[in-house]
Amino acid sequence: MKILLNATFLLVVFMIASCKKEQESMQVTLNDLTESVYASGKIKAIDQYFVYSTVNGILQNIPVKIGDTIRKDQVLFEIENMTSELNTENARLALEMTAENNRKGSDKLEEMELTVQLASEKLKLDSSLYFRQKKLWEQNIGSKLDLEQKELAFLNSKTNYTTSNKKLGQLKSQLQNELKRASINFSINQKLNGDYAIKSVMNGKVYDILKEKGELISPQTPLAVIGKADSFLLEMVVDENDVIKVNPGQRVLVTMDSYKGAVMEALIDRIYPIMNERTRTFIVEGHFIKQPIKLFPNLSFEANILIQTKKNVITIPNNYIIDGKYVLVEDKEKREIKTGLRDYDKTEIVEGLSENETIYKP
């Protein structure tokens, strides 16, 4: 009985050893092979941006809702601006006052113009008296004192007229400058007042609102996410080791958890030329050749950017290659090979193997 058990045990061991010696093999075939670059990313609305305020304040009103379609210059947020409105009103009143002073017939101008007119009439009178007295003096009529007095009066009137004219010119220039300053000040206050009504810079859609009515906001606080309505792009993250292979116009195969089992096609549009130093990656943008019916910003996806395709080349599974340059052939002989393109499953064999040869899995 003991001998029979030992014989059975040896038979089982022999069968296990025989099974272990059987090694998986395959015949070498010709296949198509595509080189691709892997990328992950997220969906973004075209021209998607965060809305910010340029002023501090309390959020008084939000005239839009998430999902609303909006037009350019439509008000999205209103911030409490009582002080700004008062400053704008003061600036408007100052502008009206300076404009009134500049108008022909205004009190200031009329007063100065009257002064110039009086100086002009006095100059004419004193000039006439002086030259008449001078003619009399040339005829030896009258005294020299009368002539000198008339000359002095004439010169004073002339100086007074010249001075009055200059003052009139200075007043006009001053009033013009005051009008310009008041106009600029009013425009600035209008602009500042306008900053309290935050408007959309484009026609699009409100994808998210990040603040609520009554909250205190600042220029560093994002208020909403805006983008083109129902127009999306793919924002891909590509490793620095792969980015040199990527070019605009290349096809992309896209898979998404939201559309399980579907493979969608896209094209590369542009490559941002600066690397993220923290992640050592580049941003690459693309667009769907045929956009899915329904998309939302920030949906995640995985992509393979197709670099090149070779048809009818010798390929073998990657797990049949030893140390990157050997395969096992008949009699478990190790043969050196030269490889070419490679994807996640297969590698192109450029030299060292022929079609229909048998190779063994190491």
FENURDA-V74878 format. One line per field, one symbol per residue. burial: 1 if it has 24 or more other C-alpha atoms within 12 Angstrom, else 0. A space follows every 10 residues. Layout:
burial: ???
This chain:
burial: 0000000000 0000000000 0000000110 0011111111 1111110110 1111101110 0101000001 0000111111 1001100100 1100100110 1100000010 0110010011 0110011011 1011000000 0000001001 1011101101 1001100100 0100100110 0110010011 0111111111 0111111110 1000001000 0011111111 1111111111 0110011001 1111110000 0001111110 1000000000 1111111100 0100111011 1111111001 0011111111 1100111110 0000001011 1110011110 0110000111 10
